[in-house]
Amino acid sequence: MSEREYFVLDAVLKDVIQDCTFTAVLANGHELVAFPRYGEKRAVRGRLRPGDRVRVEMSPYDMSKGTFVVECE
């Protein structure tokens, strides 16, 4: 695998951990920590709440955390 490979999966935000960091749950029940990409914290602050659906980008090597890619409709 190259270093740029990742999964993009749909998730539902479950709880706020701190500021813009959330606990998210995938469709299969897997929980992970989701946070905005570097530099996008200001754009995300106040827009996302628990219960919102997002797309999360995850590394195949570390399935415990991921970054927001887009907000689902």
Backbone atoms as SQL, in Angstrom:
CREATE TABLE atoms (id INTEGER PRIMARY KEY, chain TEXT, resi INTEGER, resn TEXT, atom TEXT, x REAL, y REAL, z REAL);
INSERT INTO atoms VALUES
  (1, 'A', 1, 'MET', 'N', 0.824, -1.184, 0.000),
  (2, 'A', 1, 'MET', 'CA', 0.000, 0.000, 0.000),
  (3, 'A', 1, 'MET', 'C', 0.870, 1.250, 0.000),
  (4, 'A', 2, 'SER', 'N', 0.442, 2.235, -0.732),
  (5, 'A', 2, 'SER', 'CA', 1.161, 3.500, -0.686),
  (6, 'A', 2, 'SER', 'C', 0.721, 4.261, 0.570),
  (7, 'A', 3, 'GLU', 'N', 1.456, 5.294, 0.921),
  (8, 'A', 3, 'GLU', 'CA', 1.144, 6.018, 2.148),
  (9, 'A', 3, 'GLU', 'C', -0.115, 6.870, 2.022),
  (10, 'A', 4, 'ARG', 'N', -0.672, 7.056, 0.822),
  (11, 'A', 4, 'ARG', 'CA', -1.846, 7.895, 0.625),
  (12, 'A', 4, 'ARG', 'C', -3.152, 7.104, 0.555),
  (13, 'A', 5, 'GLU', 'N', -3.137, 5.811, 0.810),
  (14, 'A', 5, 'GLU', 'CA', -4.356, 5.024, 0.744),
  (15, 'A', 5, 'GLU', 'C', -5.175, 5.188, 2.018),
  (16, 'A', 6, 'TYR', 'N', -6.495, 5.241, 1.843),
  (17, 'A', 6, 'TYR', 'CA', -7.387, 5.422, 2.968),
  (18, 'A', 6, 'TYR', 'C', -8.783, 4.952, 2.574),
  (19, 'A', 7, 'PHE', 'N', -9.651, 4.782, 3.574),
  (20, 'A', 7, 'PHE', 'CA', -11.054, 4.443, 3.375),
  (21, 'A', 7, 'PHE', 'C', -11.875, 5.704, 3.588),
  (22, 'A', 8, 'VAL', 'N', -12.966, 5.850, 2.843),
  (23, 'A', 8, 'VAL', 'CA', -13.927, 6.912, 3.088),
  (24, 'A', 8, 'VAL', 'C', -15.255, 6.232, 3.403),
  (25, 'A', 9, 'LEU', 'N', -15.742, 6.417, 4.626),
  (26, 'A', 9, 'LEU', 'CA', -16.940, 5.732, 5.101),
  (27, 'A', 9, 'LEU', 'C', -17.931, 6.723, 5.697),
  (28, 'A', 10, 'ASP', 'N', -19.215, 6.366, 5.663),
  (29, 'A', 10, 'ASP', 'CA', -20.253, 7.176, 6.293),
  (30, 'A', 10, 'ASP', 'C', -20.296, 6.867, 7.781),
  (31, 'A', 11, 'ALA', 'N', -20.515, 7.903, 8.577),
  (32, 'A', 11, 'ALA', 'CA', -20.575, 7.734, 10.033),
  (33, 'A', 11, 'ALA', 'C', -21.601, 8.703, 10.608),
  (34, 'A', 12, 'VAL', 'N', -22.052, 8.411, 11.807),
  (35, 'A', 12, 'VAL', 'CA', -22.956, 9.287, 12.548),
  (36, 'A', 12, 'VAL', 'C', -22.210, 9.763, 13.781),
  (37, 'A', 13, 'LEU', 'N', -22.239, 11.077, 14.032),
  (38, 'A', 13, 'LEU', 'CA', -21.573, 11.628, 15.206),
  (39, 'A', 13, 'LEU', 'C', -22.362, 11.269, 16.451),
  (40, 'A', 14, 'LYS', 'N', -21.670, 10.752, 17.461),
  (41, 'A', 14, 'LYS', 'CA', -22.337, 10.268, 18.665),
  (42, 'A', 14, 'LYS', 'C', -22.225, 11.262, 19.817),
  (43, 'A', 15, 'ASP', 'N', -21.026, 11.636, 20.186),
  (44, 'A', 15, 'ASP', 'CA', -20.797, 12.532, 21.317),
  (45, 'A', 15, 'ASP', 'C', -19.703, 13.528, 20.970),
  (46, 'A', 16, 'VAL', 'N', -19.733, 14.683, 21.654),
  (47, 'A', 16, 'VAL', 'CA', -18.655, 15.658, 21.549),
  (48, 'A', 16, 'VAL', 'C', -17.618, 15.307, 22.602),
  (49, 'A', 17, 'ILE', 'N', -16.378, 15.149, 22.186),
  (50, 'A', 17, 'ILE', 'CA', -15.305, 14.874, 23.146),
  (51, 'A', 17, 'ILE', 'C', -14.722, 16.185, 23.637),
  (52, 'A', 18, 'GLN', 'N', -14.306, 17.030, 22.669),
  (53, 'A', 18, 'GLN', 'CA', -13.715, 18.315, 23.016),
  (54, 'A', 18, 'GLN', 'C', -13.797, 19.211, 21.794),
  (55, 'A', 19, 'ASP', 'N', -14.385, 20.373, 21.939),
  (56, 'A', 19, 'ASP', 'CA', -14.476, 21.372, 20.884),
  (57, 'A', 19, 'ASP', 'C', -14.994, 20.776, 19.577),
  (58, 'A', 20, 'CYS', 'N', -14.146, 20.453, 18.632),
  (59, 'A', 20, 'CYS', 'CA', -14.562, 19.907, 17.331),
  (60, 'A', 20, 'CYS', 'C', -14.195, 18.439, 17.179),
  (61, 'A', 21, 'THR', 'N', -13.942, 17.757, 18.256),
  (62, 'A', 21, 'THR', 'CA', -13.600, 16.340, 18.221),
  (63, 'A', 21, 'THR', 'C', -14.808, 15.532, 18.677),
  (64, 'A', 22, 'PHE', 'N', -15.153, 14.498, 17.908),
  (65, 'A', 22, 'PHE', 'CA', -16.360, 13.733, 18.168),
  (66, 'A', 22, 'PHE', 'C', -16.065, 12.243, 18.259),
  (67, 'A', 23, 'THR', 'N', -16.955, 11.519, 18.931),
  (68, 'A', 23, 'THR', 'CA', -17.011, 10.074, 18.823),
  (69, 'A', 23, 'THR', 'C', -17.998, 9.795, 17.702),
  (70, 'A', 24, 'ALA', 'N', -17.608, 8.986, 16.733),
  (71, 'A', 24, 'ALA', 'CA', -18.468, 8.660, 15.601),
  (72, 'A', 24, 'ALA', 'C', -18.688, 7.155, 15.547),
  (73, 'A', 25, 'VAL', 'N', -19.815, 6.767, 14.955),
  (74, 'A', 25, 'VAL', 'CA', -20.159, 5.351, 14.835),
  (75, 'A', 25, 'VAL', 'C', -20.404, 5.036, 13.370),
  (76, 'A', 26, 'LEU', 'N', -19.731, 3.999, 12.875),
  (77, 'A', 26, 'LEU', 'CA', -19.944, 3.542, 11.509),
  (78, 'A', 26, 'LEU', 'C', -21.211, 2.691, 11.445),
  (79, 'A', 27, 'ALA', 'N', -21.657, 2.362, 10.237),
  (80, 'A', 27, 'ALA', 'CA', -22.870, 1.569, 10.047),
  (81, 'A', 27, 'ALA', 'C', -22.759, 0.181, 10.680),
  (82, 'A', 28, 'ASN', 'N', -21.548, -0.366, 10.753),
  (83, 'A', 28, 'ASN', 'CA', -21.369, -1.695, 11.336),
  (84, 'A', 28, 'ASN', 'C', -21.203, -1.668, 12.851),
  (85, 'A', 29, 'GLY', 'N', -21.316, -0.489, 13.484),
  (86, 'A', 29, 'GLY', 'CA', -21.229, -0.368, 14.931),
  (87, 'A', 29, 'GLY', 'C', -19.850, -0.010, 15.464),
  (88, 'A', 30, 'HIS', 'N', -18.844, 0.072, 14.599),
  (89, 'A', 30, 'HIS', 'CA', -17.481, 0.412, 15.015),
  (90, 'A', 30, 'HIS', 'C', -17.423, 1.876, 15.446),
  (91, 'A', 31, 'GLU', 'N', -16.872, 2.157, 16.625),
  (92, 'A', 31, 'GLU', 'CA', -16.731, 3.524, 17.120),
  (93, 'A', 31, 'GLU', 'C', -15.312, 4.018, 16.888),
  (94, 'A', 32, 'LEU', 'N', -15.196, 5.313, 16.587),
  (95, 'A', 32, 'LEU', 'CA', -13.897, 5.927, 16.360),
  (96, 'A', 32, 'LEU', 'C', -13.936, 7.381, 16.782),
  (97, 'A', 33, 'VAL', 'N', -12.781, 7.992, 16.871),
  (98, 'A', 33, 'VAL', 'CA', -12.656, 9.419, 17.160),
  (99, 'A', 33, 'VAL', 'C', -12.528, 10.133, 15.821),
  (100, 'A', 34, 'ALA', 'N', -13.405, 11.113, 15.589),
  (101, 'A', 34, 'ALA', 'CA', -13.400, 11.857, 14.336),
  (102, 'A', 34, 'ALA', 'C', -13.129, 13.335, 14.621),
  (103, 'A', 35, 'PHE', 'N', -12.299, 13.937, 13.793),
  (104, 'A', 35, 'PHE', 'CA', -11.941, 15.332, 13.971),
  (105, 'A', 35, 'PHE', 'C', -11.783, 15.982, 12.602),
  (106, 'A', 36, 'PRO', 'N', -11.859, 17.319, 12.522),
  (107, 'A', 36, 'PRO', 'CA', -11.717, 17.988, 11.226),
  (108, 'A', 36, 'PRO', 'C', -10.277, 17.937, 10.726),
  (109, 'A', 37, 'ARG', 'N', -10.121, 18.105, 9.426),
  (110, 'A', 37, 'ARG', 'CA', -8.783, 18.174, 8.842),
  (111, 'A', 37, 'ARG', 'C', -8.047, 19.384, 9.384),
  (112, 'A', 38, 'TYR', 'N', -6.740, 19.350, 9.278),
  (113, 'A', 38, 'TYR', 'CA', -5.907, 20.451, 9.748),
  (114, 'A', 38, 'TYR', 'C', -6.311, 21.740, 9.019),
  (115, 'A', 39, 'GLY', 'N', -6.594, 22.792, 9.756),
  (116, 'A', 39, 'GLY', 'CA', -6.949, 24.076, 9.174),
  (117, 'A', 39, 'GLY', 'C', -8.433, 24.273, 8.937),
  (118, 'A', 40, 'GLU', 'N', -9.272, 23.258, 9.145),
  (119, 'A', 40, 'GLU', 'CA', -10.707, 23.385, 8.912),
  (120, 'A', 40, 'GLU', 'C', -11.511, 23.453, 10.211),
  (121, 'A', 41, 'LYS', 'N', -10.843, 23.579, 11.320),
  (122, 'A', 41, 'LYS', 'CA', -11.520, 23.593, 12.611),
  (123, 'A', 41, 'LYS', 'C', -12.496, 24.762, 12.713),
  (124, 'A', 42, 'ARG', 'N', -12.114, 25.907, 12.234),
  (125, 'A', 42, 'ARG', 'CA', -12.963, 27.085, 12.325),
  (126, 'A', 42, 'ARG', 'C', -14.230, 26.927, 11.485),
  (127, 'A', 43, 'ALA', 'N', -14.123, 26.277, 10.335),
  (128, 'A', 43, 'ALA', 'CA', -15.273, 26.069, 9.461),
  (129, 'A', 43, 'ALA', 'C', -16.265, 25.066, 10.047),
  (130, 'A', 44, 'VAL', 'N', -15.778, 24.119, 10.833),
  (131, 'A', 44, 'VAL', 'CA', -16.618, 23.065, 11.404),
  (132, 'A', 44, 'VAL', 'C', -17.264, 23.503, 12.712),
  (133, 'A', 45, 'ARG', 'N', -16.614, 24.373, 13.453),
  (134, 'A', 45, 'ARG', 'CA', -17.086, 24.763, 14.785),
  (135, 'A', 45, 'ARG', 'C', -18.515, 25.310, 14.719),
  (136, 'A', 46, 'GLY', 'N', -19.403, 24.716, 15.481),
  (137, 'A', 46, 'GLY', 'CA', -20.781, 25.180, 15.557),
  (138, 'A', 46, 'GLY', 'C', -21.694, 24.597, 14.502),
  (139, 'A', 47, 'ARG', 'N', -21.160, 24.016, 13.438),
  (140, 'A', 47, 'ARG', 'CA', -22.000, 23.457, 12.378),
  (141, 'A', 47, 'ARG', 'C', -22.411, 22.030, 12.642),
  (142, 'A', 48, 'LEU', 'N', -21.537, 21.254, 13.261),
  (143, 'A', 48, 'LEU', 'CA', -21.812, 19.836, 13.482),
  (144, 'A', 48, 'LEU', 'C', -22.248, 19.582, 14.918),
  (145, 'A', 49, 'ARG', 'N', -23.205, 18.691, 15.056),
  (146, 'A', 49, 'ARG', 'CA', -23.727, 18.322, 16.365),
  (147, 'A', 49, 'ARG', 'C', -23.899, 16.808, 16.420),
  (148, 'A', 50, 'PRO', 'N', -23.964, 16.218, 17.610),
  (149, 'A', 50, 'PRO', 'CA', -24.234, 14.781, 17.702),
  (150, 'A', 50, 'PRO', 'C', -25.516, 14.423, 16.955),
  (151, 'A', 51, 'GLY', 'N', -25.466, 13.340, 16.214),
  (152, 'A', 51, 'GLY', 'CA', -26.600, 12.911, 15.394),
  (153, 'A', 51, 'GLY', 'C', -26.421, 13.240, 13.928),
  (154, 'A', 52, 'ASP', 'N', -25.506, 14.159, 13.597),
  (155, 'A', 52, 'ASP', 'CA', -25.249, 14.514, 12.198),
  (156, 'A', 52, 'ASP', 'C', -24.493, 13.395, 11.494),
  (157, 'A', 53, 'ARG', 'N', -24.743, 13.236, 10.207),
  (158, 'A', 53, 'ARG', 'CA', -24.031, 12.248, 9.400),
  (159, 'A', 53, 'ARG', 'C', -22.871, 12.926, 8.681),
  (160, 'A', 54, 'VAL', 'N', -21.727, 12.275, 8.673),
  (161, 'A', 54, 'VAL', 'CA', -20.530, 12.793, 8.007),
  (162, 'A', 54, 'VAL', 'C', -19.838, 11.653, 7.263),
  (163, 'A', 55, 'ARG', 'N', -18.951, 12.005, 6.367),
  (164, 'A', 55, 'ARG', 'CA', -18.051, 11.036, 5.746),
  (165, 'A', 55, 'ARG', 'C', -16.713, 11.174, 6.447),
  (166, 'A', 56, 'VAL', 'N', -16.134, 10.035, 6.787),
  (167, 'A', 56, 'VAL', 'CA', -14.889, 10.014, 7.540),
  (168, 'A', 56, 'VAL', 'C', -13.813, 9.304, 6.729),
  (169, 'A', 57, 'GLU', 'N', -12.656, 9.911, 6.655),
  (170, 'A', 57, 'GLU', 'CA', -11.496, 9.332, 5.970),
  (171, 'A', 57, 'GLU', 'C', -10.634, 8.643, 7.024),
  (172, 'A', 58, 'MET', 'N', -10.355, 7.341, 6.799),
  (173, 'A', 58, 'MET', 'CA', -9.611, 6.566, 7.790),
  (174, 'A', 58, 'MET', 'C', -8.452, 5.834, 7.130),
  (175, 'A', 59, 'SER', 'N', -7.363, 5.695, 7.857),
  (176, 'A', 59, 'SER', 'CA', -6.226, 4.924, 7.396),
  (177, 'A', 59, 'SER', 'C', -6.504, 3.440, 7.631),
  (178, 'A', 60, 'PRO', 'N', -6.088, 2.561, 6.721),
  (179, 'A', 60, 'PRO', 'CA', -6.276, 1.129, 6.962),
  (180, 'A', 60, 'PRO', 'C', -5.391, 0.602, 8.094),
  (181, 'A', 61, 'TYR', 'N', -4.420, 1.385, 8.522),
  (182, 'A', 61, 'TYR', 'CA', -3.516, 0.967, 9.583),
  (183, 'A', 61, 'TYR', 'C', -4.002, 1.350, 10.974),
  (184, 'A', 62, 'ASP', 'N', -4.835, 2.393, 11.075),
  (185, 'A', 62, 'ASP', 'CA', -5.342, 2.849, 12.369),
  (186, 'A', 62, 'ASP', 'C', -6.830, 3.132, 12.236),
  (187, 'A', 63, 'MET', 'N', -7.655, 2.177, 12.601),
  (188, 'A', 63, 'MET', 'CA', -9.100, 2.296, 12.455),
  (189, 'A', 63, 'MET', 'C', -9.758, 2.932, 13.682),
  (190, 'A', 64, 'SER', 'N', -8.961, 3.508, 14.578),
  (191, 'A', 64, 'SER', 'CA', -9.519, 4.103, 15.784),
  (192, 'A', 64, 'SER', 'C', -9.773, 5.601, 15.645),
  (193, 'A', 65, 'LYS', 'N', -9.287, 6.219, 14.561),
  (194, 'A', 65, 'LYS', 'CA', -9.509, 7.655, 14.374),
  (195, 'A', 65, 'LYS', 'C', -9.646, 7.964, 12.894),
  (196, 'A', 66, 'GLY', 'N', -10.284, 9.112, 12.616),
  (197, 'A', 66, 'GLY', 'CA', -10.470, 9.519, 11.229),
  (198, 'A', 66, 'GLY', 'C', -10.725, 11.009, 11.156),
  (199, 'A', 67, 'THR', 'N', -10.713, 11.550, 9.945),
  (200, 'A', 67, 'THR', 'CA', -10.960, 12.976, 9.733),
  (201, 'A', 67, 'THR', 'C', -12.214, 13.164, 8.906),
  (202, 'A', 68, 'PHE', 'N', -12.939, 14.267, 9.171),
  (203, 'A', 68, 'PHE', 'CA', -14.129, 14.591, 8.389),
  (204, 'A', 68, 'PHE', 'C', -13.713, 14.881, 6.954),
  (205, 'A', 69, 'VAL', 'N', -14.445, 14.353, 6.006),
  (206, 'A', 69, 'VAL', 'CA', -14.208, 14.678, 4.602),
  (207, 'A', 69, 'VAL', 'C', -15.284, 15.631, 4.135),
  (208, 'A', 70, 'VAL', 'N', -16.535, 15.234, 4.221),
  (209, 'A', 70, 'VAL', 'CA', -17.668, 16.095, 3.883),
  (210, 'A', 70, 'VAL', 'C', -18.810, 15.801, 4.827),
  (211, 'A', 71, 'GLU', 'N', -19.704, 16.770, 4.948),
  (212, 'A', 71, 'GLU', 'CA', -20.913, 16.582, 5.728),
  (213, 'A', 71, 'GLU', 'C', -21.967, 16.002, 4.792),
  (214, 'A', 72, 'CYS', 'N', -22.620, 14.929, 5.168),
  (215, 'A', 72, 'CYS', 'CA', -23.651, 14.289, 4.344),
  (216, 'A', 72, 'CYS', 'C', -24.931, 15.104, 4.407),
  (217, 'A', 73, 'GLU', 'N', -25.734, 15.000, 3.387),
  (218, 'A', 73, 'GLU', 'CA', -27.031, 15.698, 3.336),
  (219, 'A', 73, 'GLU', 'C', -28.083, 14.904, 4.057);
